[in-house]
Amino acid sequence: MNSLMQVNGQTGAEEGLEPIATELARLARLAPRPTSVVDTGLSITFLADLLAKHLASAGVLTTSQLVERLALSGPVLGQVLNFMRNDGRIEVRSRAGLDAELRYGLTDKGSLEASDAVNRGGYVGPAPVPLTEYVALVKKQSVHARTITRQAIRRVFQDMVISDELLDRLGPALNSRRAILLYGLAGSGKTFTARRMAAALEGLVLVPHAIAVHDTVIEVFDPLCHHQMSFTDPPSPTMLEEGFDPRYVPCERPIVFTGGELAADMLEVQCDVATRTYASPIQLKANNGFLLIDDLGRQRIAPAVLFNRWIVPMDSRQDSLTTGKGHHFEVPFDLVLVLSTNLRPEDIADEAFLRRLGYKIEFTPIKVQEYRRIWQGVCAERSVPFDPHLVDFAINELHRRQGIPLLPCHPRDLVGMALDRIAYLGETKLDETAIRWAWESYFLHKGSSEFRHVEY
C-alpha cells in the first residue's frame, strides 16, 4: 500500500458548518439550559460550596461575574445566593454606584466553610455536570453515529498524494468502531495520515468543563485537546429560553495526540495533591472524537500494559475509572482509536490483542510517479522551479543505486536540506550537487539491511 505527503498548504478541512441558528438549536436540544437548581442535577449545598470557593479566591464579586464564573443562569444563581444568605455565609457589600450590580462577599462563617470546602476539593471553576448527564450526552453525540463515505475521505485527502487503495482501507476502518493499527517504515506517512484522518470526523460536540462523580470534580475540557467554537452572537447567560447549558463548551470533535510521553498515569484520573484537583485521562478527553497513540512501543508505558488496560474498553465501549477518593465509576469509551508504529506489530503485541484491533494497515514505499508528484509539490511550496531531471537523478542515481526505498518524507527533506546549503553558499540554483550533498548528510550510511526488497 502506498503512503502520502502534503502537496500544498491546504488543510483539507471540511467546508463550513450548519447555520449558527440551526446549530445552536441542536446543541440546546442536546443539553437544555437549567432553569433551577434541581435541573442542574447538583445539590444546592454543592453549588454553595463552589460559589464560596469563588468568593474566597476573588474576594467580592457581582451577580454577573458569578453567573459567568459558575456558568449558571441568573435564576439558578439566585437560589444559591438566597440559600447562602439565609445560612449567614455571604453578605451584600456596598454598590460601586447607584446603578451598579449587587456585590457579594463572604462572612466570617462563610470564610470558614469555604476553607473547609477547599480542603475537600480544590476545584474552582464552572459548575460541573453530573456523571449520569455526561454519559447520556456522550451517547447522543457518538463519533460512530455517522457514516464516513468514500467522497468524504477523498475530500479530506484531496490535496495529498495518496493511493486510492490506501484511501479505501482507511475509510472503512474509520466506520468500523474498532481500533486501527498503522504500521510500516519510519517516514512512510503514518502519523501524517492519522492526523488527516481526524479531519474526517467533522461536526460540533459539547464538552463539559468538568464532571461531578459523587463529591469529586474531574476536569474534562482541555484547550490542548478541545478546539472551542465561538458564536457571533451567543445567547445571554441570564436568558432561560435560549442556547444550551453553559456548563458545556461547544467544540470541534476532540482530537488527542500522544507519543513517547505517554505514561501509565495518563490513562487514569490524575490527582494534583498540591491543588486538590483532578484531571481526566486522555481517553476521556478524547470521547466523541479521535485518539492517536503515535510511536507505539516507544512510550514510557510498555505496550503490554497499555493493551491490558484497554482490552476490555475496546470491546465493551465502557471504561472503568477510579477517583482519588476510591469511588469507581464508568464512562463511555466512544472514540476512534488509532495506533501507529514503525516496529513490527508481532514484536509489540500478542496475536490475541492484534486480532482485537481489527484493522491492520501497512504503509509501504511509494511508487515512482507518486514520488515525482510529491517532489513537484515541495518545489511549488518552496517557490523553487521544478526540474524533472533532478528528481530522476534522485530516484535513479541515489535511491536505486543505494537500495533506499522511496518514502514520502524524502522529497521534502532532501529538497529542504539542499536549499539550506544553497542559502549558506549564496547560490541560487538547485542542482545535482546540492541534492547529493543533502543525501549524504541525510542518511547515516548507504544502503540498509532493513530494506529486504525495494521496488520502484
N, C-alpha and C positions, 0 to 999 in steps of 0.2 A: 504494500500500500504506500501511496505517496504522501508526502507531507506538504507544508506550505510556508509561505512567507508573505509579509505585507508588501504590497506594491506601492502604495502611496500613503498619505497621511490620513485618509479617511478612517472612521471608526467602525463603520458598518452597523451603526445603531439603528434600531427600528425607527420608522418615521412617525413622529408625533404620538400623542396620547389622545384619549377621548376628550371632548369638550369639557372645560373645567366644571361647568354646572352639572353635567351628567356624572362626572367622576366624583364630585362632592356628594351627590345624591347617593351614589353607590356606596361610598365609604360610610355615609350616615346610616345606611341600612345595615351594614356590617356591624357597626358599633355606635348605636344611638347615644346621643349626649345625655348623661344622667341629669335628672331634674330634682333629685332628693338624695339624702344620704343613703337610703335603702337601695336606690338604683346603682350606687357605686359598688355594692357588694362588700363594702368595708364597714366596720363598726364605727360609731361616732367617737368612741374613745381612741381608736387607732388614728383617726383623722385629727383628733385634738392633739395627740402626742406629736404627730407630724407637723402640724401648724406651730406648736410650741417650739419645736426644734428650729423651724424657720425664724421665729421671732428671737430665739436665743442667739442665732447666728447673725441676724441682720440688725437687731435692735428694735426699731419702730418701723412698721410697715402699714401702708394704706390698704384699703379694700381691694383696689385694682391690682396692686402689687402682689397681694396674697392670691388673688384669682389667677394671675399669671404664673406665680411660683408653684402653686399646687395643682394647676391645670383642672380646676373645678369651676363650675358656673357660679354666678352670684348667689342664687338661692341656696345651693348646697353649702357654699361657704358660710352663708348667713346662719344656717342651722348649727354649724360647728362653732361659730363665734358666739352665738347665744348660749350654747351649752357651756362654753368655757367661761363666759361672763357670769353665768349663774353659779358656776363652780368656784368663782373667785380666782381664776387662773390668769385672766387678762383684764386690762382696763383701757378705756378710751383716753388717748392723750390729746393735748390741745391741737386744734387745727392750725395749718400753716397760713390760712386766710379765710375770709368769710365764705367763699365758695369752694373751699378745699374739701377733699375727702376726709372721712374719719380715719384716724391713725390709731393703731393698736400696739400695745406693749405688754410685756409680762409683769405680773405682780410678783411679790416675793414667793408666794406659794407656787405660782406658775413657773418661776425660775428653777425652783427645787424639782418640780415634776418634769420640767424639760431636761434637766441634768440627768434625772433617772431614766428618761426615755432615751437619751443619747447613750447611756451606759448599756441599755438593752439592744440598741441598734443605731449605728451611726448614719444611716441613710437620711439625707436631706435633699429632697427633690420633688418632682411632680408626684402626685398620689399614684400609687401602683394599681395594677389591675389584678383582681383575684385570679388565682391559678385556673379555676374552672372556666372563667370567661376567656382567658388566654387560650386554653386548649380548644375551646369551641371555635374561636376565631381562626386559629391556625388551620383547622379542618375546613372551614368555609373558604379560605383563600389558598388552598393547597397548590403547590407548584406543579402537581401532577394533574390538575383539574382540566388543563387544556392540552390539545394535541399539537405538537410541532410538525409542520408539514415540510415536504421537500422544498416548496417555494420559500418558506420562511428560512430554512437553513441556507439556501443559496443566496438569499437576500443578505443574511448576516455575513457570509463569506464572499460577497460579490467583489471585493477589492483585493482578494487574496489569490495566490497561486496555489491551487489545491485540486486534487483529482476528484472526479465525480464518484469514483469507487469509495474513497475515504468519506466523502460527504454522506454517502448513502449508508455508511455504517454509523456515523456519528448521530444522524437524525433519529433512527430507531432506538439507539441506545438512550438518548435523552427522553424518549417516550416510555422507556421500559420500567421505570420505578426501581431499577436495580443499579447497584454501584457499577462504575465504569473504570477499567484499568487501561491506561495508555502506557505503552512500553516501547522501547526502541533505543537507538543510539542517541547519545547526547548531541544536541544540535539538530535533531530531526524535526523539531517544531511542536513537540508535545505540549509544553507549557503555553506557547503562543496559541495553539489550537484550543486548549482548555479555556483560556481566558476569553477567547472569542465565542466559544460555546455558551458561556454565561450570558452573552448578549441576546441569545435566542429566547431567554426567559424574561421577556419584557412584561411590563404591567406594574401597577401600583399595589402595594400592600400596606397594612397598618402594623407598625411595630410598637409595642408598649415601651414607655420609658423604663418601667420596672414591673415585676410581678410580685404578688404577695403570696407566700407559702406559709400558712399558719401566721406566726408573728414575725417571720423573716422576709425582708425585702431584697429581691435579687435584681440587680440592674441588667437590662437587656439591650436597650438602644446604645449603639456604639458608632460614633461618626466615622470610624475607620472601616466599618463594615456596611453601614447603612447610609445610603445617599438620600438625604431628606429632600422632599419636593416641597416647593413653596407655591402658594396660590396668590394671584394678583390681588384679590380682594377676599381674604379669608373671613369666615363668619366671626362675629363678635363673641368673645368667651362668655358674655352675660346673656346672650340670646338663647332661648330654650328650644326654638324650633329649627335652628339652622346648624348644619355641619355635623361632624362626628365627635365622638368622645375625645377631648383634647389630651387625655392621658396616653393616647396613641400618637405616633408620628407617621405621617404618610411618606413612604419611601419607595424607591425602585426595589424590585426584588433583591434581597440581600445577596451579596457576593463576598465570600470569605476565602482568602488565600492564606495558606500557611505552608512552610517548608521545613528547613533544617532546624528552625527554632521551636518546633512542636515538642512539647513535653507532656508527661502523663497528667500533670495537674491542670492542663488546659482543657482536658476532657471532662472535668468535674467543676462543680460550683466552687469558686475561689473566694476565700475569706481574707480580707486585709485586717490583720489583728490590730494594727495601729488605729485605723479609722472605723473599725467595726462595720465595714461594708462588705457586700457580697456581689461578685460579678458572675455572669452566666458563662458556661463553657462555649467553645467555638461552635459546636453543633446546634446549640440552642439559638445562638445569634444567627446562624445560617438557615433557620427554619423558614419555610416558604421560598427558599432560594437555592443557592449554589455553594458548594463547599469543595475546594480543591486542596488535596494533600499532595504537594509537589515534592520532588526528590525523595520519594518513598524509599526507605531503607537507610536514609542518611540523617534521620531525626535523632533527638535526644531520647526518644522513646523507641524501644525495639518494635519492629513490625508485628511480632507475635503478640505483644502487649496491646497494641492498637487494634489488631484483628480480634483478639479475645474480648476486648472492651465493647466492640461494636457488632459482633457477630449476631447477637440477639436483636438489637435495634434495627439492623439491616433487614431482618426477616419479619419482625413484628411491627415495624414502623412506630415503636414506642421506646423511649429512652428512660431509664430509671436513674434518678439523681438523689443526692442527699444534701440537706442544708448543713451548715456548720453546727447546728443545734441537734443534729441527729434525726431530723424528720425526713423520711423517704417520700418521694413523690415521682409521678410520671408525667412526661411531656411528649408531644408528638416528635417523631424523627422524620420530618417532612422536608426533604431536601434532595437535590441531585448531588450525589457524592462521586467525585472523580479523583482517582489516584493516578499519579504519574511517576514513572521511574525509568532510569536508564540501566537498571540492573535486570538480570534475568528473573522473571516472575517466580520460577520454581526455586530460586535461591532465597526469596524473602517471604514466601508463604507456602503452606502445605496445600495439597491437592483439594482438601475439603473446603478450605477457605476460597481458593481460586474458583471453585465451582460456584460458590455463593455469589461471587462478583457478577456472574452473568456475562458481561461484555468485556472481552479482552481484545484490544485493538492495537495492532503492531504498526509502528512507524518505521518505514524502511527508507533507504536512499531514494532520491527523486530521479526523474528522467532528465535527459539532456535538454529537451525543449522547455521543461519547467525551470531548469537551472538558468537557461537563457532569459526566460521571462522575468525571473527574479532579478538577475543581473541588470536587465534593462530598467526595471522599476527602481532599483537602487540608484542607478545613474541619473534617472529623472529626478528622484528625490534629492540627490546631492548636486543637482544642476551641472552634471558632467556629460559631455557628448557620449552617446553610446557607440562603441566601436565593436562590431561583430567579430572582427579578427582577434580582439583582445580576449573575449570570452572563449573563443575557440582555443586560444593559446592556453588559458587556464584549464580547460577541460582536457585537451589532448596532451599538452606538454607537462602539465603538473599533476592533475588528478590521475589520468590514465597511466602515465609512466611510473608514478609512485604508489599506485594501488590505493588511493584515497577515495572513498565513495563520495558521491555528490549529495551534500546536505543543504537544506535551506538556509542555514546560518552562514555558509561560506561566502556567497557573493557580497553580502553586507559587510562582513568582517574584512575580507580581502580588499575590497574597494576602499573601505574606510581607512584601513592601515596604510594603503598605498597613497591616499590623499594626505595622510599625516606626514608622510615622507616628502611629498611634493611641496607641501607648505613649508616644511622645515628647510628644504633646499632652495626655496624661492622659485621653483619651476611651475609650469602651467599645464603640462601635458601628462595625461595618464597613459603610461606605456607599459610594454612587457617588462622592462627593468624594474619599474615600481611594483608591478604585480608579483614578480618573482621575489623581490625583497620582502614584500608583505607575507608571501607564502613561507619563506624561510624564517621569518620572525613569528609566524603564527603557530607552526607545528613544532613540537618538541623533537621529532625525528621523522625521517622519511619512511613512509610505509608503516604498517602495523599488523601484527598477527591477529589483532582483534577483528579485522575485516576478512573473514574467511572467503567471501565470494562477493566480488564487486561487478555489477552490471551497469552498462551505460546505454 
